[in-house]
Amino acid sequence: MSVDLEPAMPARGPSGPAVIELQEVGRTFPGPPAVDAFKPSNLTINQGEYVSIIGPSGSGKSTLLHLLGLLDRPTTGTYLLDGIDTGSLGDNARAGMRGSRIGFVFQSFHLLHHRSVLENVELAQVYNRMPRKERRQRAVNALERVGLSHRLSFTPRTLSGGERQRVAVARALVTEPSLLLADEPTGNLDTEMSGEIMEVFDGLHSAGMTLAVITHDLDVSHRAERQVSIVDGTLHES
């Protein structure tokens, strides 16, 4: 059975149509005892918004990341991504949405050290049905967006930590996703390199990218135009 991936009527906010809509979404892990890792919550992130979600370890950030990234399904509620009810999708359709509409940036860079910077970014499109020349050009364009057009032939081992994370950001951008979802993107970086990555995010936001950054770092959180906190599995608008 095929699933129609066309959104019905996505809600609109001041920045544009909603990219993320959580409607009483919660996640409980079965016990005994059962654990309410993420309590039923509402959250809307509109197109072009830059939102940070901040909370301490054990607050439910990882659970929320897995829900937003379509890596897990909620126990309760409805999650709309670009107006599409993700709960109505089978595993293959969810994987397709995850690959095309969400760009992930993690604390660990997850780069292939024996491949060049350009190849690392290009390989993120390996399942896209497009000519290799077009895939390569899109990879070049993504690397230009993060200021690494002069490092195309380098391998990750020759780069600084900040440059490696910029390669990871370019890899997340290459599929032109609706949402850039970052999990502790500066967790492995020193203060100077963290600042470089946040400047990249500032530039992407200025260009209209929708960003959701999950972090425990107040400095990182305050770079966003909007802050949401998560405490004991419950979201609070700051």
C-alpha positions in Angstrom: 0.0 0.0 0.0 1.5 3.3 -1.0 1.3 6.4 1.2 0.7 9.9 -0.1 3.5 12.1 1.0 1.8 15.3 0.1 0.9 17.4 3.1 -2.7 18.3 3.6 -2.6 21.9 4.9 0.5 22.6 7.0 0.0 25.2 9.7 1.6 28.6 9.1 3.6 30.7 11.6 5.2 34.1 11.5 8.3 32.6 9.7 6.4 30.4 7.2 4.6 27.1 7.1 5.3 24.7 10.0 8.1 22.2 9.4 7.6 20.5 12.8 4.4 20.1 14.7 4.2 17.9 17.8 0.7 17.5 19.0 0.6 15.9 22.5 3.5 13.7 21.5 4.9 11.5 24.2 7.2 8.5 24.5 6.9 5.8 27.3 9.3 2.9 27.5 7.6 -0.3 28.9 8.7 -1.6 32.2 8.3 -2.7 34.8 8.3 0.0 35.8 7.3 2.0 32.7 9.4 5.1 32.1 7.8 8.3 30.7 11.0 9.5 28.9 9.1 12.3 27.1 5.8 13.5 28.4 3.0 14.5 26.1 4.1 17.9 24.7 3.3 20.4 21.9 5.9 22.1 19.8 5.8 24.0 16.5 8.9 25.0 14.6 8.1 27.1 11.5 10.0 27.3 8.3 13.1 29.5 8.7 13.1 29.4 12.5 16.3 28.7 14.6 15.3 26.9 17.8 17.5 25.5 20.5 16.2 22.8 22.9 18.3 22.9 26.0 18.3 20.5 29.0 20.6 18.6 31.3 21.7 15.0 30.9 18.7 12.6 31.5 16.1 15.3 30.8 14.7 13.6 27.7 16.8 15.3 25.0 17.9 12.1 23.3 14.4 10.7 23.3 13.1 13.9 21.7 15.9 13.8 19.1 15.0 10.3 18.1 11.3 11.3 17.7 12.1 14.4 15.7 14.5 12.5 13.5 12.0 9.7 12.8 14.4 7.3 14.5 11.6 6.3 16.9 7.9 6.5 17.1 5.9 8.3 19.8 3.7 6.3 22.1 1.1 9.0 22.1 0.2 12.0 20.0 0.8 13.1 16.4 4.0 14.3 14.7 3.6 16.3 11.5 6.7 16.9 9.4 6.1 19.4 6.6 2.4 18.8 7.2 2.7 15.0 6.8 1.5 12.8 9.6 4.5 10.6 10.1 2.6 8.2 12.3 0.7 7.0 9.2 3.9 6.1 7.3 5.4 2.6 7.1 9.1 2.1 7.9 10.3 2.6 4.2 8.4 5.8 3.8 9.7 7.1 7.1 13.3 6.2 6.0 12.6 8.1 2.8 11.4 11.2 4.6 14.4 11.0 7.0 16.8 10.8 4.2 15.3 13.6 2.1 13.8 16.1 4.6 16.1 15.9 7.6 19.8 16.7 7.8 21.6 15.4 10.9 24.6 16.8 12.7 25.9 14.9 15.7 28.5 15.5 18.4 30.8 12.9 16.7 31.6 13.7 13.2 31.2 10.1 11.7 33.4 10.8 8.7 35.2 8.2 6.6 38.9 8.9 7.2 40.1 7.1 4.0 37.8 9.3 1.8 38.3 12.9 0.8 36.2 15.7 2.1 34.3 15.9 -1.2 33.7 12.1 -1.2 32.4 12.1 2.4 29.8 14.7 1.4 29.0 13.1 -2.0 28.4 9.7 -0.4 25.5 11.1 1.6 23.6 11.1 -1.7 24.5 7.5 -2.7 20.8 6.4 -2.8 19.7 9.5 -4.8 18.7 8.7 -8.3 20.7 11.4 -10.0 23.8 11.5 -12.3 27.1 11.3 -10.5 28.1 14.7 -11.9 25.1 16.3 -10.3 25.8 14.6 -7.0 29.3 15.9 -7.1 28.3 19.5 -7.9 25.8 19.5 -5.0 28.5 18.3 -2.7 30.8 21.1 -3.9 28.0 23.6 -3.3 27.3 22.3 0.2 31.0 22.6 1.1 31.1 26.1 -0.2 28.2 27.0 2.1 30.3 26.0 5.1 33.5 27.6 3.9 35.4 24.5 2.9 35.7 24.9 -0.9 39.5 24.9 -0.4 39.6 21.5 1.3 37.8 19.3 -1.2 40.7 16.9 -1.7 41.8 16.7 1.9 41.1 13.8 4.2 39.4 14.2 7.6 42.6 13.3 9.4 44.3 16.4 8.1 41.5 18.8 9.3 40.9 20.5 12.6 38.0 19.5 14.8 36.0 22.5 13.6 36.7 21.7 10.0 35.6 18.1 10.5 32.3 19.3 12.0 31.8 21.7 9.0 32.2 18.7 6.7 29.5 17.0 8.7 27.3 20.0 8.4 27.9 20.1 4.6 27.0 16.4 4.5 23.7 17.2 6.3 22.9 20.0 3.8 23.7 18.2 0.6 20.2 16.6 0.2 18.7 20.1 0.7 16.6 19.1 3.7 13.6 20.9 5.2 15.2 20.7 8.7 18.7 20.7 10.0 18.6 18.7 13.3 21.8 19.1 15.4 22.6 17.1 18.5 25.3 18.7 20.8 27.1 19.9 17.6 29.9 21.6 19.6 30.3 18.9 22.2 33.7 17.7 20.9 35.1 21.2 20.1 37.0 23.9 22.1 35.6 27.4 22.6 37.1 28.8 19.4 36.0 26.0 17.2 32.5 26.0 18.8 32.2 29.6 17.8 33.1 28.8 14.2 30.4 26.2 14.0 27.8 28.5 15.5 28.7 31.2 13.0 28.1 28.6 10.3 24.6 28.0 11.8 24.0 31.7 12.0 24.7 32.0 8.3 22.5 29.1 7.4 19.7 30.6 9.5 20.2 33.9 7.6 19.8 32.0 4.4 16.5 30.6 5.5 17.4 27.2 6.8 15.2 25.7 9.6 17.4 24.7 12.5 16.7 22.7 15.7 19.7 22.4 17.9 19.6 20.1 21.0 22.2 21.1 23.5 23.1 21.4 27.2 25.3 24.4 26.5 23.8 27.8 27.4 26.2 29.7 25.0 25.1 27.5 22.1 21.4 27.8 23.1 21.5 31.6 23.3 22.7 31.8 19.6 19.2 30.7 18.5 16.4 33.1 18.1 14.1 31.0 20.2 14.8 28.7 23.2 12.9 25.8 24.5 13.9 23.9 27.6 13.3 20.3 28.5 13.2 19.2 32.2 12.2 15.8 33.4 10.8 14.9 30.0 8.6 18.0 29.7 9.0 20.9 27.2 8.9 24.5 28.4 8.9 27.5 26.1 11.6 30.0 27.4 
